[in-house]
Amino acid sequence: MNNILGVSIRESEYSLANNKKGTMAVFIYYGDKDSKVILDQAVSQYVQNKPYHELIDINPENQGMRVILSNINDMEERRLPL
């Protein structure tokens, strides 16, 4: 992945069922340009053509953060009682 000025990435792996692994990556943009455009580019470079789920902070004071999760379909599912 190319360095994108002003973007830091924090990554962590998590264990899944059947000895699989998933990755969580937190993207934070510290610049003064349009964070949506910059983070769209950073996420696109990071995931390439792999499937992923993206969480976007809707807090208007913190629009410079995205969380990317891989392999959540392989997580063990537990349903809460209604």
C-alpha positions in Angstrom: 0.0 0.0 0.0 1.3 3.5 -0.9 1.6 6.0 1.9 -1.1 8.5 1.9 -0.1 11.7 3.5 -1.9 12.3 6.8 -3.4 8.8 7.1 -2.3 6.4 9.9 -3.5 2.8 10.0 -3.7 0.7 13.2 -4.2 -3.0 12.6 -5.0 -6.0 14.8 -5.9 -9.6 14.0 -8.6 -11.5 15.7 -9.3 -15.2 15.9 -12.4 -16.8 14.2 -14.0 -20.2 14.2 -12.1 -23.1 12.4 -8.7 -21.5 13.1 -9.4 -18.6 10.7 -8.2 -15.0 11.2 -9.8 -11.7 10.6 -8.3 -8.2 10.6 -9.5 -5.0 12.0 -7.9 -1.8 10.7 -8.6 1.7 12.0 -7.8 4.5 9.5 -7.3 8.0 10.9 -6.8 11.1 8.8 -5.0 14.0 10.3 -5.0 16.5 7.4 -7.1 19.4 6.4 -8.3 18.1 3.0 -11.6 16.4 2.4 -11.4 13.3 4.7 -14.0 11.4 2.7 -11.9 11.5 -0.5 -8.6 10.7 1.3 -10.0 7.8 3.3 -11.9 6.4 0.3 -8.6 6.2 -1.5 -6.7 4.8 1.5 -9.3 2.1 2.1 -9.5 1.2 -1.6 -5.7 0.7 -1.7 -5.8 -1.3 1.6 -8.5 -3.8 0.7 -7.7 -4.0 -3.1 -10.2 -6.6 -4.3 -10.9 -8.4 -1.1 -14.3 -8.4 0.6 -14.6 -6.2 3.7 -17.0 -4.4 5.9 -16.6 -0.7 6.7 -17.7 1.3 9.7 -17.8 5.1 9.3 -18.0 7.4 12.3 -20.9 9.8 11.8 -19.8 12.2 14.5 -19.4 15.4 12.6 -16.4 16.3 14.8 -14.6 13.1 13.9 -15.2 12.4 10.2 -11.5 11.4 9.7 -11.9 7.8 11.0 -12.9 4.5 9.4 -12.8 1.0 10.7 -12.4 -1.9 8.3 -13.2 -5.5 9.3 -12.4 -8.6 7.2 -14.0 -12.1 7.4 -16.9 -11.1 9.7 -19.0 -13.7 7.9 -16.8 -16.3 9.5 -17.5 -15.1 13.1 -19.4 -17.3 15.4 -23.0 -16.1 15.5 -24.9 -15.9 18.7 -28.5 -14.7 18.7 -29.9 -12.8 21.6 -33.3 -13.8 22.9 -36.2 -11.6 22.0 
